[in-house]
Amino acid sequence: MKNVQISHELFVSLLRYHLIEDDRCLNEIRQGLEQKLDSLVRHELYTKYKTAPTQEEQEKARWEYLEKRGVPDSFRW
């Protein structure tokens, strides 16, 4: 099982929400978790790009990674 690290601020917000039942931090939690999920997806795509068994799969994973990162087509090689 893999571990995932989150920021201290997100951790505190999660504690406040679950232990103190403070609903004011829901937007912070949602944004923090969305950012973390995007980061995990980008990392997975990069790993897939670097470890793909065929050139075709490697190029597809590279394209998906660059799309997710928001790199414009004119800047790609």
SULBEL-V156235 format. One record per helix or strand of 3 or more residues. SS is the DSSP state (H for helix, E for strand). FROM is the first residue (numbers start at 0). LEN is the number of residues. If there is no record, write none. Layout:
ss = {SS;SS}
from = {FROM;FROM}
len = {LEN;LEN}
This chain:
ss = {H;H;H;H}
from = {7;22;54;72}
len = {12;29;15;3}
